[in-house]
Amino acid sequence: MNANRSIVSIVKGSDADRMVEEALEHLGGVDSLFEPGATVVIKPNAGHVYPPESAVNTSPEVVRAAIKALRKGNPREIIVAEASAIGCDTMECLEASGIKKAAEEAGADRIIDIKSETDLVDIPIPGARSDIKEVKLPRFLVDADFIVNLPIFKSHVSMVFSCALKNIKGVVQDMVHGLMHFTDLPAAMMDLWSVIDVDLTIADLVRPMEGFGPHCGTPVDFGCVVAGADPVALDATACRMVGLDTGKVDYFKAAIERGMGNVDEELIEIRGNTIEEVHKPIYLPYLEGFGAWPEYEIYAENACSTCQGLIAYTMVRMQAFGEYDRNAGAQIVIGRKKGIPKELRPGKDLILVGDCLKPLKKKIEKAGGECLFAVGCPPLELFPYWALRDRVDQPRPEMLADEDLREKVRIEVEDENARFLTWLRKREV
């Protein structure tokens, strides 16, 4: 086999224990992964307070199966560790998701909230491509002998999808996590990957999420576990399994620039089930284009797929909450622009989305015009929606300064997301 090729194993079935064990056997077996007596850290996806059936977080069955399989390698200690999303309580997320109970039942030695850790190590990022020049990582993670990334595959309106590469974003403290969303997020993700030694990814595609993820999607029965040492190859393989064109995923480019792994099929050796055997396209409505919303002027030339997906999600959310007709006629601009397009009408009906439009914002303001701006690369999922609905730049300064207000808004958004899902299901019927 070519030494530059990556190995990815795919196992389809209904028994998580068997699927995980078989996936590892295709990679040489658990005994080949680490030496007996090693400290193993497992990082699941448990960023939000959602139950197991939601597919927002890694399935507890897959977490349990991974711990049981890795225990057979006789590690000294198995640690399950996570840092939940900003504003969320990690232990609450682990409990609501069923992961905490599954980890305890499977014999995990410790369950750690990374955000509560105070023994942190400053890690500089050589050649950083984003504004993240260093990170503080918990010492137990830096000292670990073997790190296992345990994501779930889910649709993601502002990142196209989330799986191996994005999951490692959950090992940092809230301050860095927030900064990552206000810089070039794909580049920041790869900057983080460049200083953390993840040895193995076991991806949960048992019931991955389709639709308007990561919070308002729906699970789909898929029945697969995917594993490999190369997270880029694993993510690319997962995309092919669900019918997602890798060319629509911008952070593969950032990964390739970092020399992180393989995207091309000819450089990936598939073991176990073939992609053709498990292939099942999932519903990714935010990649279907803008023809469904003629009441808005959407300027998308040069726009990345992440911002295109974000605006599609915004339009549907506006429809769900009765804001669509009230805001008809607004102009939405995404994608880098060389000058001020002559069609633009400065004012509160002009919304610029994404950091690549900062130069356009300055040109409009220098010419005496006005516009609204949603910051980020990409912006957080609700920034364009709030900018349209409230006609206020995003993020609002008071949101950044007031922790109580952020918590209030988080609770409101969770309620709104539940109503949005109900609206979507009624629409599908």
VOPAGU-2260 file (C-alpha; in pm, 1 decimal, decimal comma):
REM VOPAGU-2260
SITE   aa  ch    i         X         Y         Z
SITE  MET   A    0       0,0       0,0       0,0
SITE  ASN   A    1     117,8     354,9     -77,1
SITE  ALA   A    2     250,6     509,8     244,5
SITE  ASN   A    3      68,2     834,5     162,2
SITE  ARG   A    4    -270,5     665,6     152,7
SITE  SER   A    5    -510,5     693,8     445,3
SITE  ILE   A    6    -710,2     400,9     582,5
SITE  VAL   A    7   -1075,1     447,9     672,9
SITE  SER   A    8   -1294,9     164,0     795,9
SITE  ILE   A    9   -1672,4     156,5     748,7
SITE  VAL   A   10   -1897,8     -87,1     932,8
SITE  LYS   A   11   -2272,5    -106,3     884,4
SITE  GLY   A   12   -2497,4    -280,0    1133,5
SITE  SER   A   13   -2730,3    -243,4    1428,5
SITE  ASP   A   14   -2511,8    -343,3    1725,6
SITE  ALA   A   15   -2284,3     -57,1    1834,1
SITE  ASP   A   16   -2045,9    -283,0    2028,6
SITE  ARG   A   17   -1986,5    -509,6    1730,5
SITE  MET   A   18   -1962,7    -217,2    1486,3
SITE  VAL   A   19   -1697,1     -31,3    1685,8
SITE  GLU   A   20   -1492,4    -345,1    1748,9
SITE  GLU   A   21   -1506,0    -442,9    1383,7
SITE  ALA   A   22   -1413,3     -90,6    1273,7
SITE  LEU   A   23   -1103,7    -105,9    1494,4
SITE  GLU   A   24   -1016,5    -455,5    1369,5
SITE  HIS   A   25   -1001,4    -317,6    1016,1
SITE  LEU   A   26    -738,8     -71,6    1144,3
SITE  GLY   A   27    -524,2    -346,2    1297,9
SITE  GLY   A   28    -710,6    -407,7    1623,7
SITE  VAL   A   29    -707,6    -226,6    1954,5
SITE  ASP   A   30    -376,6    -385,1    2057,5
SITE  SER   A   31    -206,6    -201,4    1771,4
SITE  LEU   A   32    -335,8     139,2    1877,9
SITE  PHE   A   33    -154,3     204,8    2205,7
SITE  GLU   A   34      68,4      34,6    2462,1
SITE  PRO   A   35     -82,9    -126,0    2773,4
SITE  GLY   A   36     -82,5     122,1    3060,8
SITE  ALA   A   37    -155,7     419,8    2836,8
SITE  THR   A   38    -377,9     710,4    2936,3
SITE  VAL   A   39    -658,6     733,6    2680,9
SITE  VAL   A   40    -875,1    1044,3    2642,1
SITE  ILE   A   41   -1206,2    1021,3    2455,1
SITE  LYS   A   42   -1358,6    1344,2    2326,3
SITE  PRO   A   43   -1726,7    1302,6    2228,6
SITE  ASN   A   44   -1958,2    1571,7    2093,3
SITE  ALA   A   45   -2177,7    1691,4    2380,9
SITE  GLY   A   46   -2198,9    2063,1    2318,6
SITE  HIS   A   47   -2566,5    2127,9    2389,6
SITE  VAL   A   48   -2842,9    2018,0    2625,6
SITE  TYR   A   49   -3032,3    1779,2    2399,4
SITE  PRO   A   50   -3151,4    1420,0    2456,2
SITE  PRO   A   51   -2996,6    1117,8    2280,3
SITE  GLU   A   52   -3275,0    1088,5    2022,9
SITE  SER   A   53   -3206,4    1440,2    1888,6
SITE  ALA   A   54   -2876,1    1347,7    1712,2
SITE  VAL   A   55   -2727,0    1677,2    1835,0
SITE  ASN   A   56   -2468,1    1490,4    2042,2
SITE  THR   A   57   -2273,4    1166,1    1998,4
SITE  SER   A   58   -2490,0     860,8    2063,5
SITE  PRO   A   59   -2438,8     719,8    2415,6
SITE  GLU   A   60   -2439,8     370,8    2261,6
SITE  VAL   A   61   -2135,4     459,2    2050,1
SITE  VAL   A   62   -1960,9     617,0    2350,6
SITE  ARG   A   63   -2026,0     304,4    2556,5
SITE  ALA   A   64   -1904,8      78,7    2274,6
SITE  ALA   A   65   -1585,8     281,5    2224,9
SITE  ILE   A   66   -1493,5     268,2    2593,4
SITE  LYS   A   67   -1556,4    -107,9    2609,0
SITE  ALA   A   68   -1350,0    -169,9    2295,6
SITE  LEU   A   69   -1059,3      50,5    2404,6
SITE  ARG   A   70   -1058,0    -107,8    2751,3
SITE  LYS   A   71    -945,1    -432,2    2583,2
SITE  GLY   A   72    -611,5    -261,8    2509,5
SITE  ASN   A   73    -545,1    -249,5    2886,4
SITE  PRO   A   74    -501,6     126,9    2927,3
SITE  ARG   A   75    -412,2     260,4    3269,4
SITE  GLU   A   76    -696,2     509,5    3251,0
SITE  ILE   A   77    -979,7     610,6    3019,9
SITE  ILE   A   78   -1095,0     971,7    3047,9
SITE  VAL   A   79   -1404,0    1113,3    2879,2
SITE  ALA   A   80   -1362,6    1488,5    2832,7
SITE  GLU   A   81   -1565,1    1764,6    2671,0
SITE  ALA   A   82   -1607,0    2143,1    2667,0
SITE  SER   A   83   -1964,2    2233,9    2581,3
SITE  ALA   A   84   -2065,9    2525,7    2360,5
SITE  ILE   A   85   -2034,9    2878,8    2492,7
SITE  GLY   A   86   -2302,9    2945,2    2752,1
SITE  CYS   A   87   -2376,3    2577,3    2810,3
SITE  ASP   A   88   -2289,5    2370,1    3117,0
SITE  THR   A   89   -2074,5    2075,0    3011,8
SITE  MET   A   90   -2191,0    1831,9    3278,3
SITE  GLU   A   91   -2552,8    1919,8    3207,9
SITE  CYS   A   92   -2492,4    1846,2    2838,5
SITE  LEU   A   93   -2323,7    1514,9    2918,3
SITE  GLU   A   94   -2614,2    1414,5    3142,1
SITE  ALA   A   95   -2891,6    1521,6    2904,0
SITE  SER   A   96   -2724,2    1345,2    2610,5
SITE  GLY   A   97   -2694,2    1016,9    2799,6
SITE  ILE   A   98   -2316,8    1022,4    2751,9
SITE  LYS   A   99   -2232,1    1057,6    3122,5
SITE  LYS   A  100   -2441,4     755,8    3218,6
SITE  ALA   A  101   -2307,0     548,7    2927,6
SITE  ALA   A  102   -1947,1     637,9    3015,3
SITE  GLU   A  103   -1996,9     545,5    3380,2
SITE  GLU   A  104   -2164,0     216,5    3291,9
SITE  ALA   A  105   -1883,2     128,6    3050,8
SITE  GLY   A  106   -1619,9     191,1    3318,4
SITE  ALA   A  107   -1467,1     528,0    3228,4
SITE  ASP   A  108   -1223,9     623,3    3503,7
SITE  ARG   A  109   -1291,0     996,6    3488,8
SITE  ILE   A  110   -1538,5    1232,1    3321,3
SITE  ILE   A  111   -1397,9    1582,9    3290,6
SITE  ASP   A  112   -1545,2    1921,5    3205,4
SITE  ILE   A  113   -1261,1    2083,2    3013,5
SITE  LYS   A  114   -1403,3    2429,9    3081,3
SITE  SER   A  115   -1363,1    2380,2    3457,0
SITE  GLU   A  116    -995,0    2284,6    3432,2
SITE  THR   A  117    -748,0    2531,0    3584,0
SITE  ASP   A  118    -425,3    2340,0    3515,1
SITE  LEU   A  119    -374,0    2473,2    3163,9
SITE  VAL   A  120     -72,8    2469,9    2934,1
SITE  ASP   A  121       1,2    2760,1    2697,1
SITE  ILE   A  122      52,6    2616,2    2350,2
SITE  PRO   A  123     176,7    2854,1    2077,4
SITE  ILE   A  124      54,9    2787,4    1722,4
SITE  PRO   A  125     347,9    2809,9    1479,2
SITE  GLY   A  126     248,7    2964,6    1147,3
SITE  ALA   A  127    -106,4    3037,6    1256,2
SITE  ARG   A  128    -343,5    3102,3     964,2
SITE  SER   A  129    -607,9    3265,9    1185,3
SITE  ASP   A  130    -614,7    3514,0    1473,8
SITE  ILE   A  131    -563,8    3223,9    1716,2
SITE  LYS   A  132    -193,2    3251,3    1792,0
SITE  GLU   A  133    -193,5    3029,4    2100,7
SITE  VAL   A  134    -433,0    2813,1    2299,1
SITE  LYS   A  135    -456,7    2700,1    2658,8
SITE  LEU   A  136    -509,5    2325,4    2672,5
SITE  PRO   A  137    -571,2    2120,6    2988,3
SITE  ARG   A  138    -259,8    1944,2    3105,8
SITE  PHE   A  139    -427,7    1603,2    3116,3
SITE  LEU   A  140    -499,7    1636,1    2743,5
SITE  VAL   A  141    -146,5    1748,7    2658,2
SITE  ASP   A  142      -2,3    1459,4    2862,4
SITE  ALA   A  143    -240,3    1193,4    2726,2
SITE  ASP   A  144     -82,6     895,9    2548,7
SITE  PHE   A  145    -374,1     839,5    2310,2
SITE  ILE   A  146    -657,0    1075,0    2210,8
SITE  VAL   A  147    -977,1     947,7    2051,8
SITE  ASN   A  148   -1207,2    1187,6    1869,3
SITE  LEU   A  149   -1569,3    1065,1    1891,5
SITE  PRO   A  150   -1795,6    1293,6    1685,4
SITE  ILE   A  151   -2141,5    1247,9    1539,3
SITE  PHE   A  152   -2201,2    1340,4    1176,4
SITE  LYS   A  153   -2459,0    1617,5    1152,6
SITE  SER   A  154   -2574,5    1879,0     908,3
SITE  HIS   A  155   -2456,0    2230,6     991,5
SITE  VAL   A  156   -2607,1    2536,2     825,2
SITE  SER   A  157   -2299,4    2754,4     871,8
SITE  MET   A  158   -2028,9    2490,2     818,0
SITE  VAL   A  159   -2212,3    2253,3     577,0
SITE  PHE   A  160   -2153,7    1959,8     812,2
SITE  SER   A  161   -1986,9    1871,8    1140,1
SITE  CYS   A  162   -1788,9    1556,6    1210,7
SITE  ALA   A  163   -1422,4    1475,2    1283,7
SITE  LEU   A  164   -1250,6    1803,3    1205,3
SITE  LYS   A  165   -1502,3    2030,5    1372,4
SITE  ASN   A  166   -1544,5    1822,4    1687,4
SITE  ILE   A  167   -1196,8    1900,5    1818,7
SITE  LYS   A  168   -1303,3    2265,0    1850,9
SITE  GLY   A  169   -1453,2    2148,7    2180,4
SITE  VAL   A  170   -1124,3    2115,1    2369,9
SITE  VAL   A  171   -1067,7    2484,1    2437,4
SITE  GLN   A  172   -1192,2    2729,8    2697,7
SITE  ASP   A  173   -1486,2    2959,7    2619,6
SITE  MET   A  174   -1267,6    3264,0    2547,2
SITE  VAL   A  175   -1077,5    3088,5    2266,5
SITE  HIS   A  176   -1393,3    2914,3    2149,5
SITE  GLY   A  177   -1558,6    3253,9    2107,1
SITE  LEU   A  178   -1258,9    3405,7    1930,3
SITE  MET   A  179   -1258,6    3118,2    1681,7
SITE  HIS   A  180   -1605,1    3229,4    1568,8
SITE  PHE   A  181   -1485,7    3585,3    1509,6
SITE  THR   A  182   -1191,4    3495,8    1293,1
SITE  ASP   A  183   -1157,7    3259,3     997,3
SITE  LEU   A  184   -1320,4    2956,2    1162,4
SITE  PRO   A  185   -1196,4    2689,8     915,8
SITE  ALA   A  186    -841,1    2822,2     949,6
SITE  ALA   A  187    -877,4    2843,2    1328,5
SITE  MET   A  188    -995,9    2481,8    1340,7
SITE  MET   A  189    -689,1    2367,4    1150,6
SITE  ASP   A  190    -462,9    2585,2    1365,9
SITE  LEU   A  191    -598,1    2398,2    1667,0
SITE  TRP   A  192    -549,5    2061,3    1497,0
SITE  SER   A  193    -186,4    2154,3    1428,4
SITE  VAL   A  194    -104,7    2155,2    1802,7
SITE  ILE   A  195    -315,0    1867,5    1934,7
SITE  ASP   A  196    -218,5    1506,2    1867,7
SITE  VAL   A  197    -542,9    1323,1    1794,0
SITE  ASP   A  198    -460,5     959,5    1726,4
SITE  LEU   A  199    -793,3     812,2    1617,8
SITE  THR   A  200   -1143,1     918,3    1516,3
SITE  ILE   A  201   -1446,6     694,2    1560,8
SITE  ALA   A  202   -1741,1     869,4    1397,2
SITE  ASP   A  203   -2103,5     805,7    1485,0
SITE  LEU   A  204   -2312,7     768,3    1171,0
SITE  VAL   A  205   -2565,4     540,0    1336,3
SITE  ARG   A  206   -2832,0     809,3    1335,3
SITE  PRO   A  207   -2666,8    1117,6    1184,5
SITE  MET   A  208   -2850,0    1447,5    1152,2
SITE  GLU   A  209   -2998,5    1585,1     831,9
SITE  GLY   A  210   -3194,5    1905,6     770,6
SITE  PHE   A  211   -3116,4    2235,2     941,7
SITE  GLY   A  212   -2846,5    2122,8    1184,5
SITE  PRO   A  213   -2669,9    2149,1    1417,3
SITE  HIS   A  214   -2968,6    2227,4    1643,0
SITE  CYS   A  215   -3276,8    2207,5    1420,4
SITE  GLY   A  216   -3211,3    1896,4    1216,8
SITE  THR   A  217   -3361,1    1550,7    1240,6
SITE  PRO   A  218   -3197,1    1207,1    1283,7
SITE  VAL   A  219   -3189,9     965,9     993,5
SITE  ASP   A  220   -3137,9     590,6    1027,7
SITE  PHE   A  221   -2803,2     521,8     863,9
SITE  GLY   A  222   -2650,0     248,0    1077,5
SITE  CYS   A  223   -2275,9     303,4    1034,7
SITE  VAL   A  224   -1960,1     356,8    1235,0
SITE  VAL   A  225   -1656,8     502,5    1056,5
SITE  ALA   A  226   -1302,0     501,9    1194,1
SITE  GLY   A  227    -955,7     615,0    1094,4
SITE  ALA   A  228    -642,8     799,8    1198,7
SITE  ASP   A  229    -675,5    1067,8     929,0
SITE  PRO   A  230    -966,4    1299,9    1019,7
SITE  VAL   A  231    -962,9    1463,5     677,3
SITE  ALA   A  232    -997,9    1131,7     497,5
SITE  LEU   A  233   -1265,9    1022,9     742,3
SITE  ASP   A  234   -1470,1    1340,4     691,3
SITE  ALA   A  235   -1432,8    1316,7     313,5
SITE  THR   A  236   -1545,3     953,2     324,5
SITE  ALA   A  237   -1843,9    1040,1     543,2
SITE  CYS   A  238   -1943,7    1308,1     291,9
SITE  ARG   A  239   -1938,5    1054,6      10,0
SITE  MET   A  240   -2144,9     813,0     218,6
SITE  VAL   A  241   -2424,0    1070,7     265,5
SITE  GLY   A  242   -2407,4    1216,6     -86,6
SITE  LEU   A  243   -2240,1    1547,3       3,1
SITE  ASP   A  244   -2000,9    1690,2    -257,3
SITE  THR   A  245   -1667,7    1754,5     -83,0
SITE  GLY   A  246   -1623,6    2056,4    -311,2
SITE  LYS   A  247   -1900,0    2228,9    -115,2
SITE  VAL   A  248   -1701,8    2204,0     209,8
SITE  ASP   A  249   -1463,5    2494,7     241,1
SITE  TYR   A  250   -1268,0    2370,6     538,2
SITE  PHE   A  251   -1123,3    2082,2     338,9
SITE  LYS   A  252    -916,3    2345,6     159,3
SITE  ALA   A  253    -788,1    2478,7     491,9
SITE  ALA   A  254    -697,5    2124,3     598,2
SITE  ILE   A  255    -513,8    2052,1     273,0
SITE  GLU   A  256    -318,9    2377,5     304,6
SITE  ARG   A  257    -206,6    2256,2     646,8
SITE  GLY   A  258     -99,6    1921,4     496,8
SITE  MET   A  259    -328,4    1744,6     739,2
SITE  GLY   A  260    -465,8    1455,1     536,9
SITE  ASN   A  261    -627,0    1324,2     220,5
SITE  VAL   A  262    -953,1    1423,6      53,8
SITE  ASP   A  263    -908,4    1253,8    -286,3
SITE  GLU   A  264   -1070,5     910,4    -313,4
SITE  GLU   A  265    -767,0     754,6    -478,5
SITE  LEU   A  266    -562,2     839,4    -168,5
SITE  ILE   A  267    -805,7     672,1      73,0
SITE  GLU   A  268    -822,2     296,6     127,7
SITE  ILE   A  269   -1166,8     186,8     245,7
SITE  ARG   A  270   -1187,6    -127,0     458,5
SITE  GLY   A  271   -1501,0    -310,0     572,8
SITE  ASN   A  272   -1814,4    -201,5     390,0
SITE  THR   A  273   -1772,2      -1,2      71,9
SITE  ILE   A  274   -1911,2     347,3      20,5
SITE  GLU   A  275   -2143,0     204,5    -244,5
SITE  GLU   A  276   -2285,5     -49,3       2,0
SITE  VAL   A  277   -2378,8     212,5     260,4
SITE  HIS   A  278   -2447,3     513,7      37,6
SITE  LYS   A  279   -2764,7     699,3     135,3
SITE  PRO   A  280   -2809,1    1068,9      49,0
SITE  ILE   A  281   -2931,9    1282,4     336,6
SITE  TYR   A  282   -3143,7    1598,2     320,7
SITE  LEU   A  283   -2931,0    1915,7     314,6
SITE  PRO   A  284   -3185,5    2182,8     214,1
SITE  TYR   A  285   -2956,4    2480,7     272,9
SITE  LEU   A  286   -2745,4    2384,0     -30,9
SITE  GLU   A  287   -3031,0    2408,4    -281,7
SITE  GLY   A  288   -2988,8    2772,3    -394,0
SITE  PHE   A  289   -3186,2    3095,7    -354,3
SITE  GLY   A  290   -3462,5    3065,1    -613,3
SITE  ALA   A  291   -3722,2    2992,5    -345,2
SITE  TRP   A  292   -3697,7    3345,5    -200,0
SITE  PRO   A  293   -3755,4    3596,0    -484,1
SITE  GLU   A  294   -3881,9    3862,6    -243,4
SITE  TYR   A  295   -3522,8    3923,0    -131,2
SITE  GLU   A  296   -3223,1    4043,5    -330,9
SITE  ILE   A  297   -2940,3    3805,9    -248,7
SITE  TYR   A  298   -2597,3    3884,4    -392,1
SITE  ALA   A  299   -2393,3    3565,4    -363,2
SITE  GLU   A  300   -2115,5    3607,2    -619,9
SITE  ASN   A  301   -1785,2    3469,0    -484,2
SITE  ALA   A  302   -1962,6    3342,9    -171,3
SITE  CYS   A  303   -1847,5    3025,7       0,3
SITE  SER   A  304   -2087,6    2738,2      53,9
SITE  THR   A  305   -2096,8    2803,4     428,9
SITE  CYS   A  306   -2242,2    3152,1     391,8
SITE  GLN   A  307   -2478,1    3036,3     116,7
SITE  GLY   A  308   -2610,6    2768,8     349,0
SITE  LEU   A  309   -2639,7    3021,6     629,4
SITE  ILE   A  310   -2857,3    3255,4     422,5
SITE  ALA   A  311   -3081,4    2970,3     306,5
SITE  TYR   A  312   -3131,0    2875,9     671,9
SITE  THR   A  313   -3204,7    3240,1     755,5
SITE  MET   A  314   -3474,8    3260,9     489,5
SITE  VAL   A  315   -3650,6    2948,4     613,5
SITE  ARG   A  316   -3629,2    3063,6     973,8
SITE  MET   A  317   -3779,0    3398,7     872,7
SITE  GLN   A  318   -4069,7    3210,5     715,0
SITE  ALA   A  319   -4117,8    2993,4    1022,7
SITE  PHE   A  320   -4153,3    3288,0    1259,9
SITE  GLY   A  321   -4359,6    3521,5    1044,0
SITE  GLU   A  322   -4072,2    3759,3     967,8
SITE  TYR   A  323   -4034,1    3682,8     598,3
SITE  ASP   A  324   -4300,9    3911,8     447,0
SITE  ARG   A  325   -4230,4    4192,6     692,2
SITE  ASN   A  326   -3867,1    4210,0     579,6
SITE  ALA   A  327   -3921,9    4146,8     206,9
SITE  GLY   A  328   -3717,6    4371,5     -16,8
SITE  ALA   A  329   -3402,4    4354,2     194,1
SITE  GLN   A  330   -3070,5    4316,9      19,4
SITE  ILE   A  331   -2835,8    4048,4     151,9
SITE  VAL   A  332   -2474,6    4037,1      41,0
SITE  ILE   A  333   -2234,0    3746,4      89,8
SITE  GLY   A  334   -1895,8    3678,3     -69,2
SITE  ARG   A  335   -1601,6    3908,4    -126,9
SITE  LYS   A  336   -1672,1    4209,7    -353,9
SITE  LYS   A  337   -1412,5    4426,9    -530,1
SITE  GLY   A  338   -1618,9    4743,4    -520,5
SITE  ILE   A  339   -1965,6    4867,9    -428,0
SITE  PRO   A  340   -2212,5    4689,7    -660,8
SITE  LYS   A  341   -2423,0    4955,7    -830,2
SITE  GLU   A  342   -2744,3    4771,5    -742,3
SITE  LEU   A  343   -2693,3    4813,0    -368,0
SITE  ARG   A  344   -2908,8    5060,3    -178,2
SITE  PRO   A  345   -2730,8    5172,2     140,3
SITE  GLY   A  346   -2949,8    5181,4     448,9
SITE  LYS   A  347   -3107,7    4953,1     706,7
SITE  ASP   A  348   -3232,0    4719,7     430,9
SITE  LEU   A  349   -2875,2    4637,1     327,5
SITE  ILE   A  350   -2723,5    4350,3     524,7
SITE  LEU   A  351   -2362,8    4240,5     475,5
SITE  VAL   A  352   -2283,6    3892,4     606,9
SITE  GLY   A  353   -1934,4    3766,9     686,4
SITE  ASP   A  354   -1588,9    3904,7     756,1
SITE  CYS   A  355   -1490,3    3904,2     388,7
SITE  LEU   A  356   -1726,9    4202,8     346,5
SITE  LYS   A  357   -1551,5    4425,6     599,8
SITE  PRO   A  358   -1379,4    4617,4     315,3
SITE  LEU   A  359   -1716,7    4671,2     143,8
SITE  LYS   A  360   -1865,1    4798,2     469,5
SITE  LYS   A  361   -1584,3    5053,0     499,5
SITE  LYS   A  362   -1632,6    5167,1     138,6
SITE  ILE   A  363   -2006,5    5214,2     187,8
SITE  GLU   A  364   -1954,8    5410,5     508,2
SITE  LYS   A  365   -1675,4    5618,2     352,2
SITE  ALA   A  366   -1916,3    5711,3      73,3
SITE  GLY   A  367   -2164,8    5832,0     335,4
SITE  GLY   A  368   -2387,3    5525,3     323,6
SITE  GLU   A  369   -2518,3    5294,0     590,8
SITE  CYS   A  370   -2552,1    4915,6     618,2
SITE  LEU   A  371   -2592,1    4639,9     873,3
SITE  PHE   A  372   -2318,0    4387,5     935,1
SITE  ALA   A  373   -2304,5    4032,5    1073,8
SITE  VAL   A  374   -1950,4    3952,5    1183,3
SITE  GLY   A  375   -1771,6    3616,7    1158,5
SITE  CYS   A  376   -1622,1    3370,1     913,0
SITE  PRO   A  377   -1876,5    3228,1     903,3
SITE  PRO   A  378   -2105,3    3424,3    1137,3
SITE  LEU   A  379   -2286,7    3234,3    1408,9
SITE  GLU   A  380   -2601,7    3068,5    1278,1
SITE  LEU   A  381   -2845,9    3329,4    1410,4
SITE  PHE   A  382   -2650,0    3647,7    1335,3
SITE  PRO   A  383   -2797,5    3707,0     985,1
SITE  TYR   A  384   -3146,4    3626,0    1114,7
SITE  TRP   A  385   -3116,7    3869,8    1403,5
SITE  ALA   A  386   -2966,5    4137,5    1177,3
SITE  LEU   A  387   -3267,1    4110,6     944,3
SITE  ARG   A  388   -3529,3    4079,0    1214,0
SITE  ASP   A  389   -3400,5    4350,0    1447,9
SITE  ARG   A  390   -3209,8    4569,9    1199,8
SITE  VAL   A  391   -2909,2    4578,8    1432,0
SITE  ASP   A  392   -2543,9    4485,5    1370,3
SITE  GLN   A  393   -2448,2    4142,3    1502,6
SITE  PRO   A  394   -2326,6    4068,3    1756,5
SITE  ARG   A  395   -2500,2    4339,4    1958,7
SITE  PRO   A  396   -2249,6    4505,2    2198,3
SITE  GLU   A  397   -2472,8    4439,2    2498,3
SITE  MET   A  398   -2469,4    4065,8    2421,4
SITE  LEU   A  399   -2091,4    4060,2    2444,2
SITE  ALA   A  400   -2088,5    4255,3    2770,9
SITE  ASP   A  401   -2380,3    4103,7    2963,8
SITE  GLU   A  402   -2354,8    3737,9    3066,9
SITE  ASP   A  403   -2709,1    3736,1    3210,1
SITE  LEU   A  404   -2845,6    3863,5    2879,6
SITE  ARG   A  405   -2657,6    3591,6    2689,8
SITE  GLU   A  406   -2809,4    3327,4    2916,5
SITE  LYS   A  407   -3157,2    3472,3    2867,0
SITE  VAL   A  408   -3111,2    3470,5    2490,4
SITE  ARG   A  409   -2975,7    3113,8    2497,1
SITE  ILE   A  410   -3290,4    2992,3    2673,8
SITE  GLU   A  411   -3509,7    3184,7    2429,0
SITE  VAL   A  412   -3323,3    3031,7    2134,0
SITE  GLU   A  413   -3366,3    2677,9    2269,0
SITE  ASP   A  414   -3742,2    2735,5    2290,3
SITE  GLU   A  415   -3744,4    2891,9    1945,2
SITE  ASN   A  416   -3549,7    2599,7    1799,8
SITE  ALA   A  417   -3807,8    2355,4    1933,0
SITE  ARG   A  418   -4085,9    2556,0    1769,0
SITE  PHE   A  419   -3884,3    2575,8    1446,3
SITE  LEU   A  420   -3851,0    2197,0    1437,0
SITE  THR   A  421   -4224,8    2159,9    1491,4
SITE  TRP   A  422   -4290,1    2402,5    1203,4
SITE  LEU   A  423   -4053,9    2210,3     974,6
SITE  ARG   A  424   -4218,4    1876,6    1050,1
SITE  LYS   A  425   -4564,9    2014,5     979,7
SITE  ARG   A  426   -4435,1    2157,7     654,6
SITE  GLU   A  427   -4290,5    1820,9     548,9
SITE  VAL   A  428   -4622,1    1647,9     617,4
